[in-house]
Amino acid sequence: MNFELNELLPVDAERALLIGRIFDPAVGGPTVVLVVGDELVDITSIEATVSRLLERDDIASVLRATQSGQRWALGDVLAATVAGDADAPRLLSPIDLQVVKAAGVTFVESMLERVIEERAQGDSARAEAIRDQLIEVVGGAISSVKPGSAEAEKVKELLQREGLWSQYLEVGIGPDPEIFTKAPVLSSVGSGSTIGVLSRSSWNNPEPEVVLAVTSTGEVRGAALGNDVNLRDFEGRSALLLTEAKDNNGSCAIGPFIRLFDEHFTMDSVRELLVNLSVRGTDGFVMEGTSSMEKISRDPEELVEHAYGPHHQYPDGFVLFTGTLFSPVQDRYAAGAGFTHALGDVVSISTPQLGTLRNTVEDSETAPRWEHGIWSLASNLNARNLI
């Protein structure tokens, strides 16, 4: 996997506040870092976890004043990450103790693809015919309605009469969005790492998304990129297989860094992001696409309000995948069969304001094992006198 430093970082990295994590073999655990130029600066002395760092109201001023701390050349860390060098510092997912939540079917295009999966019952060969039928009838009906509105309720009644209503349309245009737990705490992987797809899945895809970093009080402090790796055949057979479809070794990637909100990057910036996806296979296959946050059906802050509030709290904060517009339908192996991953696929998710999240596809069964959990983190931080 070729990965240049200028691709990793935002185009305006010199003015961006970027925080993340690396695994440092010298201390046997994770270190919280700040990007300064082409270096990573150890800021673990400020806060031992990203979760706690995001809670600070003075986070921007503290980081801008940071000059001390061990430094690593970012290019060296990136190279070690891509090479899988366990003896050198390497990039991790930029989050730690936050719960990983996700919002589903927040774009019309992906909403229709979920309905197609459901009606095809996980069989990709049936998808094309169902897609042609649904897009003409359902797509026009839901493309401009506001979820939860009186107009949306009328559309629901119409589609129910036509026998076209679906549980995915319910969360897509109904009053309540789909909010689910994507992955366990500390299980996500970072940019340059391997992502996993179950070997017995024959219809799967990347889901490029913007990921919001939210505090324990529900305040959005920044954003990163994410890949909500998905098994379409599993979820298509039954929505009750969502966990099997969404949560496997390497199935959640976040990175490269969290860009904190400041005068240069705000929630309004998030609302205008264009997220690019590129998949390049060892067989020469290439797929590209773009997802515009302007087409999201619910405002990102509205999604946060459905995840957090009097009904649910997150003492260590949470991150929220905001959903994807892009559901790949480009045929790879046979006409009408659509897209599915192959081993060795290089998946790049990028936007100029956040940089690039790049990962290589492997079977979840043979991908690097998830072995550093909460107890491991706590033990390591305690041994380093950080907690």
C-alpha positions in Angstrom: 0.0 0.0 0.0 1.6 3.3 -1.2 0.9 6.1 1.3 2.5 9.5 1.1 2.6 11.9 4.0 1.0 14.7 2.1 -2.0 12.4 1.4 -2.4 11.6 5.1 -2.8 15.2 6.3 -5.4 17.9 5.5 -4.4 20.3 2.8 -4.3 23.1 5.5 -2.6 20.9 8.1 -0.4 23.9 9.2 -3.4 25.6 10.7 -5.4 22.5 11.8 -5.5 21.2 15.3 -5.0 17.4 14.8 -4.9 14.9 17.7 -4.4 11.2 17.5 -2.7 8.2 19.1 0.3 6.0 18.3 1.4 2.7 19.9 4.8 3.3 21.3 6.8 0.0 21.9 9.1 1.9 24.2 6.3 2.3 26.8 4.3 -0.8 25.7 1.1 1.2 25.1 -0.7 4.1 23.5 0.5 7.7 23.5 -1.7 10.7 22.8 -0.1 12.9 20.1 -0.5 16.3 18.5 0.5 16.9 14.8 3.0 19.7 14.6 4.4 20.2 11.1 5.7 16.8 9.9 6.1 15.5 13.5 4.0 13.9 16.2 4.4 15.4 19.7 3.7 13.4 22.8 0.9 15.2 24.8 0.1 12.4 27.2 1.3 14.5 30.1 -1.7 16.8 29.4 -4.2 14.0 29.4 -3.6 10.3 29.3 -6.5 9.6 26.9 -8.1 11.3 24.0 -11.4 10.8 25.8 -10.3 13.0 28.7 -8.5 15.5 26.4 -11.7 16.2 24.5 -13.5 17.0 27.8 -11.3 20.1 28.4 -12.8 23.4 27.7 -9.4 24.9 27.2 -8.3 22.2 24.7 -7.4 24.6 21.9 -5.3 27.0 23.9 -3.5 24.2 25.7 -2.6 22.5 22.5 -1.5 25.6 20.8 0.9 26.3 23.7 2.3 22.8 23.6 6.0 22.8 22.6 7.6 20.1 24.8 7.2 16.3 24.7 8.9 13.5 22.8 8.7 13.8 19.0 8.4 11.3 16.2 8.8 11.9 12.5 5.3 11.4 11.1 6.6 9.9 7.9 8.5 7.2 9.9 5.4 6.4 11.9 3.3 6.1 8.8 5.8 3.9 7.1 6.0 1.6 10.1 2.2 1.4 10.3 1.8 0.5 6.6 4.6 -2.1 7.0 3.1 -3.6 10.1 6.4 -3.1 12.0 5.6 -4.1 15.6 9.0 -2.8 16.8 8.4 0.8 15.8 5.8 3.5 16.8 2.7 3.1 14.6 -0.6 4.9 14.1 -3.6 3.9 16.0 -7.2 4.9 15.7 -7.4 8.4 17.2 -10.1 7.5 19.8 -9.8 5.3 22.9 -12.5 5.1 25.6 -15.3 6.6 23.6 -18.2 4.4 22.6 -18.4 3.9 18.9 -22.0 4.7 17.7 -23.3 4.9 14.1 -26.3 6.4 12.3 -27.7 4.3 9.5 -29.7 5.1 6.3 -29.2 8.9 6.5 -28.9 9.4 2.7 -31.5 8.5 0.1 -29.2 6.5 -2.1 -27.9 4.2 0.7 -31.5 4.0 2.1 -32.6 2.5 -1.2 -29.7 0.1 -1.2 -30.7 -1.2 2.3 -34.2 -1.8 1.0 -32.7 -3.7 -2.0 -30.6 -5.8 0.4 -33.7 -6.7 2.4 -35.8 -7.6 -0.7 -32.9 -9.5 -2.3 -32.5 -11.4 1.0 -28.7 -11.0 0.7 -28.5 -12.4 -2.8 -26.5 -9.9 -4.9 -27.7 -11.5 -8.2 -31.2 -10.3 -7.6 -30.2 -6.7 -6.7 -30.2 -5.1 -10.1 -33.7 -5.9 -11.0 -35.0 -4.8 -7.6 -33.0 -1.6 -7.8 -34.6 -0.6 -11.1 -38.0 -1.2 -9.7 -37.5 0.7 -6.4 -35.6 3.7 -7.6 -38.4 4.7 -10.0 -41.2 4.2 -7.5 -39.7 4.9 -4.1 -36.8 7.2 -4.9 -38.9 10.0 -6.2 -41.3 9.7 -3.2 -38.6 10.1 -0.5 -35.9 12.2 -2.2 -37.0 15.5 -0.8 -39.1 14.9 2.3 -37.9 15.9 5.7 -37.7 12.9 8.1 -40.4 12.8 10.7 -42.5 15.5 9.0 -46.2 15.3 8.1 -45.2 15.0 4.5 -43.1 12.0 5.4 -46.0 10.4 7.1 -48.1 10.8 3.9 -45.3 9.2 1.9 -45.3 6.3 4.3 -49.0 5.8 3.9 -48.7 5.8 0.1 -45.8 3.3 0.1 -47.6 1.0 2.6 -50.7 0.9 0.2 -48.3 0.0 -2.6 -46.7 -2.7 -0.5 -43.3 -1.0 -0.7 -42.8 0.0 2.9 -39.6 -1.2 4.7 -38.0 -1.1 8.1 -35.2 0.9 6.4 -37.6 3.5 5.1 -39.0 3.7 8.6 -35.7 4.9 10.1 -34.8 6.8 6.9 -37.8 9.2 6.8 -39.6 8.3 10.1 -39.3 10.4 13.3 -36.4 8.3 14.7 -33.2 7.5 12.9 -31.2 4.3 13.2 -28.6 4.7 16.0 -26.6 1.6 16.8 -23.3 0.6 18.4 -20.8 -0.1 15.7 -17.9 -1.5 17.6 -16.6 -2.2 21.1 -14.5 0.4 22.9 -10.9 0.3 21.8 -11.5 -2.0 18.9 -11.3 0.5 16.0 -8.2 0.6 13.8 -6.4 3.6 12.3 -5.2 4.8 8.9 -2.6 2.5 7.4 -3.9 -0.6 9.2 -5.7 -3.7 7.9 -9.5 -3.8 7.8 -11.4 -7.0 8.0 -14.2 -8.7 6.0 -15.6 -12.1 7.0 -14.2 -14.8 4.6 -17.7 -16.3 4.2 -19.2 -13.0 3.0 -19.7 -12.8 -0.8 -21.4 -9.3 -0.9 -19.8 -6.5 1.1 -18.6 -3.0 0.8 -16.8 0.0 2.4 -18.9 2.8 3.9 -17.1 6.1 3.8 -18.4 8.4 6.5 -17.7 11.5 8.6 -17.2 10.6 12.3 -18.1 13.2 14.9 -16.1 13.3 18.2 -18.6 14.1 21.0 -18.0 14.8 24.7 -19.8 13.4 27.7 -22.0 16.4 27.7 -23.1 16.0 24.1 -20.8 18.7 22.6 -19.2 17.9 19.2 -15.5 18.8 19.5 -14.2 17.7 16.1 -14.4 15.2 13.3 -12.5 12.4 11.6 -13.1 10.0 8.7 -14.5 6.5 9.1 -15.1 3.3 7.3 -18.1 1.4 8.6 -17.2 -1.8 6.8 -20.4 -3.7 6.0 -21.5 -7.2 5.0 -24.5 -6.7 2.7 -25.3 -10.3 2.3 -25.6 -10.8 6.1 -27.7 -7.8 6.8 -29.8 -8.5 3.7 -30.7 -12.0 5.0 -32.0 -10.5 8.3 -31.7 -7.1 10.1 -31.1 -9.2 13.2 -27.7 -10.1 11.7 -26.6 -6.5 12.0 -23.9 -7.2 14.6 -22.4 -10.0 12.4 -22.6 -7.6 9.5 -21.0 -4.7 11.2 -18.7 -5.9 14.1 -15.8 -8.1 13.2 -12.0 -7.8 13.5 -10.9 -4.7 11.7 -14.4 -3.8 10.6 -14.3 -0.3 12.1 -11.6 2.2 10.8 -11.3 5.8 12.0 -8.7 8.4 11.2 -6.2 9.6 10.4 -6.7 12.1 13.2 -9.4 14.0 14.9 -9.5 17.6 13.6 -10.7 19.8 16.4 -13.2 22.6 15.8 -11.7 26.1 15.8 -12.1 29.3 13.7 -10.9 27.4 10.6 -13.0 24.2 10.9 -16.5 24.1 12.4 -19.7 22.1 12.2 -20.7 24.2 9.2 -17.5 22.9 7.6 -18.6 19.4 8.3 -22.0 20.1 6.7 -20.2 21.0 3.4 -17.7 18.2 3.2 -17.2 16.1 0.1 -16.0 12.6 1.0 -14.1 10.7 -1.7 -13.9 6.9 -1.9 -11.4 4.9 -3.9 -11.0 1.1 -4.0 -8.1 -0.3 -5.9 -7.7 -4.1 -6.2 -4.7 -6.2 -6.9 -6.6 -7.5 -10.0 -6.6 -4.0 -11.5 -10.2 -3.2 -10.5 -10.8 0.5 -9.7 -13.9 2.0 -8.1 -14.3 5.7 -7.2 -17.1 7.8 -5.8 -18.0 10.9 -3.9 -20.4 11.5 -1.0 -21.6 15.0 -0.2 -22.6 15.8 3.4 -25.0 18.4 1.9 -27.3 15.5 0.9 -27.7 14.1 4.4 -31.3 13.7 5.3 -30.8 14.8 9.0 -28.5 17.4 10.3 -25.4 15.9 12.0 -26.3 17.7 15.3 -29.8 16.2 15.1 -28.2 12.8 14.9 -26.1 13.6 18.0 -29.3 14.5 19.9 -30.8 11.2 19.1 -27.7 9.4 20.4 -27.2 11.5 23.5 -29.6 13.1 26.0 -31.8 12.3 29.0 -32.4 8.9 27.5 -28.7 7.9 27.1 -25.4 9.2 28.5 -21.7 8.4 27.7 -19.4 9.2 30.6 -16.3 8.9 28.4 -17.8 10.5 25.4 -18.6 8.9 22.1 -18.0 9.1 18.4 -20.8 9.0 15.9 -20.6 7.7 12.3 -23.0 9.9 10.4 -23.9 7.6 7.6 -22.9 7.3 4.0 -24.4 8.3 0.7 -22.2 5.9 -1.2 -23.4 2.3 -1.7 -21.3 0.8 -4.5 -23.2 -1.0 -7.3 -20.4 -1.2 -9.8 -20.2 -4.7 -11.1 -16.9 -6.5 -10.3 -17.1 -10.1 -11.2 -20.4 -10.6 -13.1 -23.0 -8.4 -14.8 -25.7 -7.5 -12.3 -23.8 -8.9 -9.3 -22.6 -5.5 -8.0 -19.5 -4.8 -6.0 -17.8 -6.9 -3.3 -14.4 -6.7 -1.8 -11.4 -8.8 -2.7 -8.4 -9.5 -0.5 -5.7 -6.9 -0.9 -8.1 -4.1 -1.9 -6.7 -0.7 -0.9 -9.6 1.5 0.4 -9.0 5.2 0.6 -11.5 7.6 2.1 -10.5 11.2 1.9 -11.5 14.9 2.0 -9.1 17.9 1.9 -10.1 19.1 5.3 -9.5 15.8 7.1 -6.8 14.0 5.1 -6.9 10.3 4.1 -8.0 7.1 5.9 -6.4 4.3 3.9 -6.6 0.6 4.7 -6.0 -2.8 3.1 -8.7 -5.5 3.1 -8.0 -8.9 4.7 -10.2 -11.6 6.1 -11.4 -10.8 9.6 -10.3 -14.3 10.6 -6.7 -13.6 9.7 -6.5 -9.8 10.3 -4.4 -8.7 13.3 -6.2 -9.8 16.5 -7.7 -7.2 18.8 -5.7 -7.8 22.0 -5.5 -4.4 23.8 -8.7 -3.7 25.7 -9.8 -1.5 28.6 -7.9 -3.5 31.3 -4.7 -3.5 29.1 -5.0 0.3 28.7 -5.6 0.9 32.4 -2.7 -1.4 33.4 -0.3 0.3 31.0 -1.3 3.9 32.0 -1.0 2.9 35.7 2.5 1.5 35.2 3.5 4.8 33.5 2.1 6.7 36.5 -0.5 8.4 34.2 -3.5 7.4 36.2 
